[in-house]
Structures are given as C-alpha cells and as structure tokens.
Amino acid sequence: MHYAEQLLLTGRYTISEVGYMVSMSSQSYFRKCFKDEFHVNPSDYQKQVKS
C-alpha cells in the first residue's frame, strides 16, 4: 500500500491505474485495503494532499 501511496502522490495516475499497478484487479478491494491502511479513501487522500 505504501507503493500505491507513492504513485497517488505523483498525481500522474488515476486511482484505477494505481490499483492495477499494485496488482489489484478489483478496484473495490484496492479501495478497501487503502482505507484500512491509511484510514481514508484514496480519492479523499488525493484531495488532502493537493490542498
């Protein structure tokens, strides 16, 4: 998940692309795992970082 976090921070990839890049073909499962790790949804995480 930390690699996924790094990819999201670049701003170059969508959440779906990051999910596939970290070998999770199910986007809902990727979002669940990300939220379990960082206590926030990937989209909300991106918004927090951009502000």
Predicted model as a PDB file, atoms N, CA, C, CB and O in Angstrom, pLDDT in the B-factor column:
MODEL        1                                                                  
ATOM      1  N   MET A   1       0.805  -1.193   0.000  1.00 93.00           N  
ATOM      2  CA  MET A   1       0.000   0.000   0.000  1.00 93.00           C  
ATOM      3  C   MET A   1       0.850   1.260   0.000  1.00 93.00           C  
ATOM      4  CB  MET A   1      -0.917  -0.003   1.181  1.00 93.00           C  
ATOM      5  O   MET A   1       0.416   2.302  -0.490  1.00 93.00           O  
ATOM      6  N   HIS A   2       2.047   1.171   0.541  1.00 94.00           N  
ATOM      7  CA  HIS A   2       2.893   2.365   0.552  1.00 94.00           C  
ATOM      8  C   HIS A   2       3.368   2.720  -0.855  1.00 94.00           C  
ATOM      9  CB  HIS A   2       4.098   2.154   1.475  1.00 94.00           C  
ATOM     10  O   HIS A   2       3.570   3.893  -1.172  1.00 94.00           O  
ATOM     11  N   TYR A   3       3.546   1.697  -1.700  1.00 96.00           N  
ATOM     12  CA  TYR A   3       3.883   1.970  -3.102  1.00 96.00           C  
ATOM     13  C   TYR A   3       2.696   2.642  -3.790  1.00 96.00           C  
ATOM     14  CB  TYR A   3       4.277   0.657  -3.847  1.00 96.00           C  
ATOM     15  O   TYR A   3       2.873   3.570  -4.580  1.00 96.00           O  
ATOM     16  N   ALA A   4       1.500   2.174  -3.489  1.00 96.00           N  
ATOM     17  CA  ALA A   4       0.298   2.797  -4.050  1.00 96.00           C  
ATOM     18  C   ALA A   4       0.201   4.251  -3.602  1.00 96.00           C  
ATOM     19  CB  ALA A   4      -0.971   2.020  -3.628  1.00 96.00           C  
ATOM     20  O   ALA A   4      -0.170   5.126  -4.384  1.00 96.00           O  
ATOM     21  N   GLU A   5       0.532   4.498  -2.356  1.00 94.00           N  
ATOM     22  CA  GLU A   5       0.524   5.869  -1.837  1.00 94.00           C  
ATOM     23  C   GLU A   5       1.504   6.735  -2.636  1.00 94.00           C  
ATOM     24  CB  GLU A   5       0.890   5.886  -0.324  1.00 94.00           C  
ATOM     25  O   GLU A   5       1.170   7.855  -3.020  1.00 94.00           O  
ATOM     26  N   GLN A   6       2.694   6.226  -2.882  1.00 94.00           N  
ATOM     27  CA  GLN A   6       3.696   6.987  -3.643  1.00 94.00           C  
ATOM     28  C   GLN A   6       3.192   7.291  -5.051  1.00 94.00           C  
ATOM     29  CB  GLN A   6       5.029   6.209  -3.714  1.00 94.00           C  
ATOM     30  O   GLN A   6       3.383   8.395  -5.562  1.00 94.00           O  
ATOM     31  N   LEU A   7       2.548   6.307  -5.674  1.00 94.00           N  
ATOM     32  CA  LEU A   7       2.017   6.519  -7.021  1.00 94.00           C  
ATOM     33  C   LEU A   7       0.918   7.575  -7.028  1.00 94.00           C  
ATOM     34  CB  LEU A   7       1.481   5.206  -7.592  1.00 94.00           C  
ATOM     35  O   LEU A   7       0.860   8.409  -7.932  1.00 94.00           O  
ATOM     36  N   LEU A   8       0.049   7.541  -6.025  1.00 93.00           N  
ATOM     37  CA  LEU A   8      -1.012   8.548  -5.935  1.00 93.00           C  
ATOM     38  C   LEU A   8      -0.431   9.946  -5.732  1.00 93.00           C  
ATOM     39  CB  LEU A   8      -1.975   8.207  -4.789  1.00 93.00           C  
ATOM     40  O   LEU A   8      -0.937  10.926  -6.279  1.00 93.00           O  
ATOM     41  N   LEU A   9       0.625  10.025  -4.948  1.00 91.00           N  
ATOM     42  CA  LEU A   9       1.228  11.324  -4.666  1.00 91.00           C  
ATOM     43  C   LEU A   9       1.839  11.969  -5.904  1.00 91.00           C  
ATOM     44  CB  LEU A   9       2.283  11.178  -3.599  1.00 91.00           C  
ATOM     45  O   LEU A   9       1.963  13.192  -5.961  1.00 91.00           O  
ATOM     46  N   THR A  10       2.223  11.171  -6.894  1.00 91.00           N  
ATOM     47  CA  THR A  10       2.800  11.752  -8.105  1.00 91.00           C  
ATOM     48  C   THR A  10       1.763  12.545  -8.884  1.00 91.00           C  
ATOM     49  CB  THR A  10       3.394  10.660  -8.990  1.00 91.00           C  
ATOM     50  O   THR A  10       2.103  13.487  -9.601  1.00 91.00           O  
ATOM     51  N   GLY A  11       0.490  12.162  -8.745  1.00 88.00           N  
ATOM     52  CA  GLY A  11      -0.570  12.839  -9.485  1.00 88.00           C  
ATOM     53  C   GLY A  11      -0.626  12.459 -10.953  1.00 88.00           C  
ATOM     54  O   GLY A  11      -1.396  13.039 -11.718  1.00 88.00           O  
ATOM     55  N   ARG A  12       0.178  11.495 -11.347  1.00 93.00           N  
ATOM     56  CA  ARG A  12       0.242  11.103 -12.759  1.00 93.00           C  
ATOM     57  C   ARG A  12      -0.752  10.003 -13.119  1.00 93.00           C  
ATOM     58  CB  ARG A  12       1.639  10.645 -13.097  1.00 93.00           C  
ATOM     59  O   ARG A  12      -1.003   9.755 -14.299  1.00 93.00           O  
ATOM     60  N   TYR A  13      -1.316   9.343 -12.110  1.00 93.00           N  
ATOM     61  CA  TYR A  13      -2.157   8.176 -12.358  1.00 93.00           C  
ATOM     62  C   TYR A  13      -3.504   8.316 -11.667  1.00 93.00           C  
ATOM     63  CB  TYR A  13      -1.457   6.903 -11.887  1.00 93.00           C  
ATOM     64  O   TYR A  13      -3.621   8.968 -10.629  1.00 93.00           O  
ATOM     65  N   THR A  14      -4.518   7.694 -12.257  1.00 93.00           N  
ATOM     66  CA  THR A  14      -5.824   7.646 -11.614  1.00 93.00           C  
ATOM     67  C   THR A  14      -5.793   6.566 -10.534  1.00 93.00           C  
ATOM     68  CB  THR A  14      -6.957   7.370 -12.654  1.00 93.00           C  
ATOM     69  O   THR A  14      -4.871   5.752 -10.478  1.00 93.00           O  
ATOM     70  N   ILE A  15      -6.796   6.575  -9.697  1.00 94.00           N  
ATOM     71  CA  ILE A  15      -6.879   5.570  -8.643  1.00 94.00           C  
ATOM     72  C   ILE A  15      -6.989   4.175  -9.260  1.00 94.00           C  
ATOM     73  CB  ILE A  15      -8.085   5.851  -7.715  1.00 94.00           C  
ATOM     74  O   ILE A  15      -6.394   3.228  -8.747  1.00 94.00           O  
ATOM     75  N   SER A  16      -7.726   4.042 -10.333  1.00 94.00           N  
ATOM     76  CA  SER A  16      -7.860   2.753 -11.009  1.00 94.00           C  
ATOM     77  C   SER A  16      -6.519   2.276 -11.542  1.00 94.00           C  
ATOM     78  CB  SER A  16      -8.874   2.848 -12.148  1.00 94.00           C  
ATOM     79  O   SER A  16      -6.175   1.103 -11.397  1.00 94.00           O  
ATOM     80  N   GLU A  17      -5.766   3.169 -12.153  1.00 96.00           N  
ATOM     81  CA  GLU A  17      -4.455   2.806 -12.684  1.00 96.00           C  
ATOM     82  C   GLU A  17      -3.517   2.359 -11.565  1.00 96.00           C  
ATOM     83  CB  GLU A  17      -3.842   3.987 -13.448  1.00 96.00           C  
ATOM     84  O   GLU A  17      -2.771   1.392 -11.720  1.00 96.00           O  
ATOM     85  N   VAL A  18      -3.562   3.062 -10.450  1.00 95.00           N  
ATOM     86  CA  VAL A  18      -2.706   2.692  -9.317  1.00 95.00           C  
ATOM     87  C   VAL A  18      -3.089   1.311  -8.810  1.00 95.00           C  
ATOM     88  CB  VAL A  18      -2.814   3.734  -8.175  1.00 95.00           C  
ATOM     89  O   VAL A  18      -2.213   0.502  -8.507  1.00 95.00           O  
ATOM     90  N   GLY A  19      -4.367   1.031  -8.714  1.00 95.00           N  
ATOM     91  CA  GLY A  19      -4.823  -0.293  -8.283  1.00 95.00           C  
ATOM     92  C   GLY A  19      -4.246  -1.391  -9.152  1.00 95.00           C  
ATOM     93  O   GLY A  19      -3.753  -2.397  -8.642  1.00 95.00           O  
ATOM     94  N   TYR A  20      -4.305  -1.206 -10.454  1.00 96.00           N  
ATOM     95  CA  TYR A  20      -3.747  -2.209 -11.364  1.00 96.00           C  
ATOM     96  C   TYR A  20      -2.227  -2.287 -11.251  1.00 96.00           C  
ATOM     97  CB  TYR A  20      -4.144  -1.893 -12.804  1.00 96.00           C  
ATOM     98  O   TYR A  20      -1.649  -3.367 -11.376  1.00 96.00           O  
ATOM     99  N   MET A  21      -1.587  -1.160 -11.019  1.00 96.00           N  
ATOM    100  CA  MET A  21      -0.124  -1.130 -10.927  1.00 96.00           C  
ATOM    101  C   MET A  21       0.390  -1.866  -9.687  1.00 96.00           C  
ATOM    102  CB  MET A  21       0.368   0.314 -10.908  1.00 96.00           C  
ATOM    103  O   MET A  21       1.524  -2.345  -9.670  1.00 96.00           O  
ATOM    104  N   VAL A  22      -0.438  -1.952  -8.665  1.00 96.00           N  
ATOM    105  CA  VAL A  22      -0.035  -2.692  -7.465  1.00 96.00           C  
ATOM    106  C   VAL A  22      -0.692  -4.075  -7.434  1.00 96.00           C  
ATOM    107  CB  VAL A  22      -0.405  -1.897  -6.193  1.00 96.00           C  
ATOM    108  O   VAL A  22      -0.844  -4.684  -6.375  1.00 96.00           O  
ATOM    109  N   SER A  23      -1.072  -4.548  -8.606  1.00 95.00           N  
ATOM    110  CA  SER A  23      -1.572  -5.919  -8.811  1.00 95.00           C  
ATOM    111  C   SER A  23      -2.888  -6.229  -8.122  1.00 95.00           C  
ATOM    112  CB  SER A  23      -0.556  -6.887  -8.339  1.00 95.00           C  
ATOM    113  O   SER A  23      -3.105  -7.348  -7.658  1.00 95.00           O  
ATOM    114  N   MET A  24      -3.767  -5.237  -8.056  1.00 94.00           N  
ATOM    115  CA  MET A  24      -5.106  -5.473  -7.523  1.00 94.00           C  
ATOM    116  C   MET A  24      -6.107  -5.190  -8.637  1.00 94.00           C  
ATOM    117  CB  MET A  24      -5.390  -4.579  -6.259  1.00 94.00           C  
ATOM    118  O   MET A  24      -6.379  -4.037  -8.971  1.00 94.00           O  
ATOM    119  N   SER A  25      -6.640  -6.248  -9.195  1.00 88.00           N  
ATOM    120  CA  SER A  25      -7.558  -6.066 -10.326  1.00 88.00           C  
ATOM    121  C   SER A  25      -8.941  -5.613  -9.873  1.00 88.00           C  
ATOM    122  CB  SER A  25      -7.678  -7.361 -11.117  1.00 88.00           C  
ATOM    123  O   SER A  25      -9.700  -5.067 -10.673  1.00 88.00           O  
ATOM    124  N   SER A  26      -9.279  -5.827  -8.615  1.00 95.00           N  
ATOM    125  CA  SER A  26     -10.562  -5.375  -8.081  1.00 95.00           C  
ATOM    126  C   SER A  26     -10.389  -3.993  -7.460  1.00 95.00           C  
ATOM    127  CB  SER A  26     -11.117  -6.384  -7.036  1.00 95.00           C  
ATOM    128  O   SER A  26      -9.689  -3.838  -6.460  1.00 95.00           O  
ATOM    129  N   GLN A  27     -11.023  -3.005  -8.052  1.00 93.00           N  
ATOM    130  CA  GLN A  27     -10.895  -1.641  -7.542  1.00 93.00           C  
ATOM    131  C   GLN A  27     -11.536  -1.481  -6.172  1.00 93.00           C  
ATOM    132  CB  GLN A  27     -11.518  -0.661  -8.514  1.00 93.00           C  
ATOM    133  O   GLN A  27     -11.034  -0.731  -5.335  1.00 93.00           O  
ATOM    134  N   SER A  28     -12.634  -2.174  -5.940  1.00 94.00           N  
ATOM    135  CA  SER A  28     -13.275  -2.072  -4.630  1.00 94.00           C  
ATOM    136  C   SER A  28     -12.368  -2.657  -3.541  1.00 94.00           C  
ATOM    137  CB  SER A  28     -14.641  -2.796  -4.639  1.00 94.00           C  
ATOM    138  O   SER A  28     -12.306  -2.128  -2.432  1.00 94.00           O  
ATOM    139  N   TYR A  29     -11.675  -3.736  -3.859  1.00 96.00           N  
ATOM    140  CA  TYR A  29     -10.757  -4.330  -2.887  1.00 96.00           C  
ATOM    141  C   TYR A  29      -9.552  -3.411  -2.659  1.00 96.00           C  
ATOM    142  CB  TYR A  29     -10.287  -5.724  -3.367  1.00 96.00           C  
ATOM    143  O   TYR A  29      -9.081  -3.278  -1.529  1.00 96.00           O  
ATOM    144  N   PHE A  30      -9.057  -2.784  -3.718  1.00 96.00           N  
ATOM    145  CA  PHE A  30      -7.950  -1.840  -3.577  1.00 96.00           C  
ATOM    146  C   PHE A  30      -8.350  -0.680  -2.666  1.00 96.00           C  
ATOM    147  CB  PHE A  30      -7.509  -1.311  -4.957  1.00 96.00           C  
ATOM    148  O   PHE A  30      -7.597  -0.298  -1.771  1.00 96.00           O  
ATOM    149  N   ARG A  31      -9.530  -0.129  -2.898  1.00 96.00           N  
ATOM    150  CA  ARG A  31     -10.001   0.988  -2.072  1.00 96.00           C  
ATOM    151  C   ARG A  31     -10.154   0.575  -0.610  1.00 96.00           C  
ATOM    152  CB  ARG A  31     -11.336   1.517  -2.607  1.00 96.00           C  
ATOM    153  O   ARG A  31      -9.821   1.337   0.297  1.00 96.00           O  
ATOM    154  N   LYS A  32     -10.663  -0.647  -0.391  1.00 96.00           N  
ATOM    155  CA  LYS A  32     -10.818  -1.144   0.980  1.00 96.00           C  
ATOM    156  C   LYS A  32      -9.455  -1.293   1.654  1.00 96.00           C  
ATOM    157  CB  LYS A  32     -11.566  -2.496   0.984  1.00 96.00           C  
ATOM    158  O   LYS A  32      -9.281  -0.866   2.796  1.00 96.00           O  
ATOM    159  N   CYS A  33      -8.500  -1.888   0.967  1.00 96.00           N  
ATOM    160  CA  CYS A  33      -7.162  -2.083   1.536  1.00 96.00           C  
ATOM    161  C   CYS A  33      -6.485  -0.743   1.816  1.00 96.00           C  
ATOM    162  CB  CYS A  33      -6.293  -2.925   0.585  1.00 96.00           C  
ATOM    163  O   CYS A  33      -5.828  -0.573   2.843  1.00 96.00           O  
ATOM    164  N   PHE A  34      -6.650   0.199   0.899  1.00 96.00           N  
ATOM    165  CA  PHE A  34      -6.052   1.521   1.088  1.00 96.00           C  
ATOM    166  C   PHE A  34      -6.654   2.189   2.317  1.00 96.00           C  
ATOM    167  CB  PHE A  34      -6.260   2.405  -0.165  1.00 96.00           C  
ATOM    168  O   PHE A  34      -5.939   2.765   3.137  1.00 96.00           O  
ATOM    169  N   LYS A  35      -7.972   2.106   2.434  1.00 96.00           N  
ATOM    170  CA  LYS A  35      -8.634   2.730   3.585  1.00 96.00           C  
ATOM    171  C   LYS A  35      -8.230   2.042   4.883  1.00 96.00           C  
ATOM    172  CB  LYS A  35     -10.164   2.686   3.419  1.00 96.00           C  
ATOM    173  O   LYS A  35      -8.040   2.709   5.900  1.00 96.00           O  
ATOM    174  N   ASP A  36      -8.095   0.721   4.865  1.00 97.00           N  
ATOM    175  CA  ASP A  36      -7.655   0.001   6.064  1.00 97.00           C  
ATOM    176  C   ASP A  36      -6.268   0.453   6.499  1.00 97.00           C  
ATOM    177  CB  ASP A  36      -7.656  -1.510   5.811  1.00 97.00           C  
ATOM    178  O   ASP A  36      -5.990   0.548   7.694  1.00 97.00           O  
ATOM    179  N   GLU A  37      -5.403   0.731   5.538  1.00 96.00           N  
ATOM    180  CA  GLU A  37      -4.022   1.125   5.841  1.00 96.00           C  
ATOM    181  C   GLU A  37      -3.907   2.588   6.268  1.00 96.00           C  
ATOM    182  CB  GLU A  37      -3.138   0.880   4.632  1.00 96.00           C  
ATOM    183  O   GLU A  37      -3.213   2.901   7.235  1.00 96.00           O  
ATOM    184  N   PHE A  38      -4.586   3.483   5.547  1.00 95.00           N  
ATOM    185  CA  PHE A  38      -4.409   4.926   5.768  1.00 95.00           C  
ATOM    186  C   PHE A  38      -5.609   5.613   6.413  1.00 95.00           C  
ATOM    187  CB  PHE A  38      -4.114   5.595   4.466  1.00 95.00           C  
ATOM    188  O   PHE A  38      -5.563   6.814   6.679  1.00 95.00           O  
ATOM    189  N   HIS A  39      -6.681   4.863   6.668  1.00 96.00           N  
ATOM    190  CA  HIS A  39      -7.892   5.373   7.335  1.00 96.00           C  
ATOM    191  C   HIS A  39      -8.579   6.477   6.543  1.00 96.00           C  
ATOM    192  CB  HIS A  39      -7.543   5.891   8.718  1.00 96.00           C  
ATOM    193  O   HIS A  39      -9.244   7.341   7.116  1.00 96.00           O  
ATOM    194  N   VAL A  40      -8.417   6.445   5.243  1.00 95.00           N  
ATOM    195  CA  VAL A  40      -9.080   7.404   4.359  1.00 95.00           C  
ATOM    196  C   VAL A  40      -9.154   6.778   2.960  1.00 95.00           C  
ATOM    197  CB  VAL A  40      -8.313   8.789   4.329  1.00 95.00           C  
ATOM    198  O   VAL A  40      -8.275   6.010   2.569  1.00 95.00           O  
ATOM    199  N   ASN A  41     -10.208   7.113   2.218  1.00 95.00           N  
ATOM    200  CA  ASN A  41     -10.348   6.611   0.848  1.00 95.00           C  
ATOM    201  C   ASN A  41      -9.261   7.210  -0.038  1.00 95.00           C  
ATOM    202  CB  ASN A  41     -11.753   6.942   0.281  1.00 95.00           C  
ATOM    203  O   ASN A  41      -8.791   8.316   0.230  1.00 95.00           O  
ATOM    204  N   PRO A  42      -8.851   6.492  -1.099  1.00 94.00           N  
ATOM    205  CA  PRO A  42      -7.808   7.022  -1.978  1.00 94.00           C  
ATOM    206  C   PRO A  42      -8.167   8.386  -2.578  1.00 94.00           C  
ATOM    207  CB  PRO A  42      -7.536   6.038  -3.093  1.00 94.00           C  
ATOM    208  O   PRO A  42      -7.303   9.257  -2.682  1.00 94.00           O  
ATOM    209  N   SER A  43      -9.409   8.578  -2.966  1.00 92.00           N  
ATOM    210  CA  SER A  43      -9.802   9.857  -3.561  1.00 92.00           C  
ATOM    211  C   SER A  43      -9.723  10.984  -2.539  1.00 92.00           C  
ATOM    212  CB  SER A  43     -11.222   9.767  -4.135  1.00 92.00           C  
ATOM    213  O   SER A  43      -9.278  12.085  -2.862  1.00 92.00           O  
ATOM    214  N   ASP A  44     -10.153  10.716  -1.303  1.00 93.00           N  
ATOM    215  CA  ASP A  44     -10.044  11.732  -0.252  1.00 93.00           C  
ATOM    216  C   ASP A  44      -8.582  12.010   0.085  1.00 93.00           C  
ATOM    217  CB  ASP A  44     -10.801  11.285   1.010  1.00 93.00           C  
ATOM    218  O   ASP A  44      -8.213  13.144   0.390  1.00 93.00           O  
ATOM    219  N   TYR A  45      -7.764  10.979   0.029  1.00 91.00           N  
ATOM    220  CA  TYR A  45      -6.332  11.136   0.290  1.00 91.00           C  
ATOM    221  C   TYR A  45      -5.714  12.068  -0.738  1.00 91.00           C  
ATOM    222  CB  TYR A  45      -5.617   9.769   0.273  1.00 91.00           C  
ATOM    223  O   TYR A  45      -4.944  12.964  -0.391  1.00 91.00           O  
ATOM    224  N   GLN A  46      -6.052  11.857  -2.006  1.00 87.00           N  
ATOM    225  CA  GLN A  46      -5.529  12.733  -3.064  1.00 87.00           C  
ATOM    226  C   GLN A  46      -5.964  14.176  -2.846  1.00 87.00           C  
ATOM    227  CB  GLN A  46      -5.997  12.250  -4.444  1.00 87.00           C  
ATOM    228  O   GLN A  46      -5.171  15.099  -3.036  1.00 87.00           O  
ATOM    229  N   LYS A  47      -7.207  14.374  -2.452  1.00 86.00           N  
ATOM    230  CA  LYS A  47      -7.714  15.734  -2.219  1.00 86.00           C  
ATOM    231  C   LYS A  47      -6.961  16.401  -1.074  1.00 86.00           C  
ATOM    232  CB  LYS A  47      -9.225  15.706  -1.911  1.00 86.00           C  
ATOM    233  O   LYS A  47      -6.623  17.582  -1.151  1.00 86.00           O  
ATOM    234  N   GLN A  48      -6.699  15.640  -0.010  1.00 84.00           N  
ATOM    235  CA  GLN A  48      -5.967  16.211   1.140  1.00 84.00           C  
ATOM    236  C   GLN A  48      -4.567  16.620   0.747  1.00 84.00           C  
ATOM    237  CB  GLN A  48      -5.903  15.209   2.296  1.00 84.00           C  
ATOM    238  O   GLN A  48      -4.074  17.658   1.186  1.00 84.00           O  
ATOM    239  N   VAL A  49      -3.928  15.818  -0.069  1.00 79.00           N  
ATOM    240  CA  VAL A  49      -2.552  16.091  -0.468  1.00 79.00           C  
ATOM    241  C   VAL A  49      -2.475  17.309  -1.385  1.00 79.00           C  
ATOM    242  CB  VAL A  49      -1.949  14.869  -1.163  1.00 79.00           C  
ATOM    243  O   VAL A  49      -1.537  18.100  -1.295  1.00 79.00           O  
ATOM    244  N   LYS A  50      -3.456  17.455  -2.258  1.00 74.00           N  
ATOM    245  CA  LYS A  50      -3.451  18.575  -3.213  1.00 74.00           C  
ATOM    246  C   LYS A  50      -3.719  19.917  -2.532  1.00 74.00           C  
ATOM    247  CB  LYS A  50      -4.495  18.339  -4.302  1.00 74.00           C  
ATOM    248  O   LYS A  50      -3.305  20.962  -3.034  1.00 74.00           O  
ATOM    249  N   SER A  51      -4.418  19.889  -1.376  1.00 69.00           N  
ATOM    250  CA  SER A  51      -4.716  21.170  -0.730  1.00 69.00           C  
ATOM    251  C   SER A  51      -3.614  21.651   0.169  1.00 69.00           C  
ATOM    252  CB  SER A  51      -5.972  21.066   0.056  1.00 69.00           C  
ATOM    253  O   SER A  51      -3.732  22.715   0.776  1.00 69.00           O  
TER     254      SER A  51                                                      
ENDMDL                                                                          
END                                                                             
